[in-house]
Amino acid sequence: ENLNKLNWKASVGFKFDETGKEEYKTAVEDYIKSAESVVENEHYEFTAAVNLLIDPKSEEGKGIIKGGDAFYGGLQAELDKTETKLNKKVKIALKDGEIDADEGAIIEKLQSKISEITGKLNQAETDAKFETLKIKFGAGAIDAESFKQLQDEIAKQLESSASTYDEALTTSIASLKLQLDEGAIDQSAYDEQLKSLTEGYEANIGELN
């Protein structure tokens, strides 16, 4: 929010003094750190989720984790490249205390690219919740209207041991879906890895019953 406000000030011709320059640079740094944290956390959560659902030393487990490592490493590399460009552009633009329209457009484009990366992760998580529900409750007719009802049911069981496996499955599916959408894996690999994770999920849930 602070960065958005500073971008707005720049767009209306506000001239930043030395304090303002530092405030803007700090806001950009915080924005970047937040994005890095999202990618790092998603990578960790995916690995932990796979470890929970299936044996990480099995061929399936090693394959899924290796694919995840490569994918998140690629996201981080893309993030690093964009962040370097953003920091460099901000430093140059603030030399005279003013960010003109052309400079502002470039900075906004770079910020948007970072936002797209984190947005993909967030959207994948949302999509995966629906997929998890379909697996948990079976392949019956689950549509958008019944989604909220099922979410309410899940919420009532958050204190149960099963919820841990639900969350692990959701995290895993979110990553697999994103890897599929981004071309890191093909549909065949997605189906195979999802099958392994689903079997691991069902086996763990079965032991609780």
Buried (B, 14 or more C-beta within 10 A) or exposed (E): EEBEEBBEBBBEEEEBEEEBBEBBBEBBBEBBEEBBEBBBEBBEBBBBBBBBBBEBEEEBBEBBBEBBEEBBEEBBEBBEEBBEBBBEBBEEBBEEBBBEEEBBEBBBEBBEBBEEBBEBBEBBBEBBBBBBBEBBEEEEEBEEEEEEEBEEEBEEEEEEEBBBBBBBBBBBBBBBBBBBBEEBBEEEBBEBBBEBBBEBBBEBBEEEE
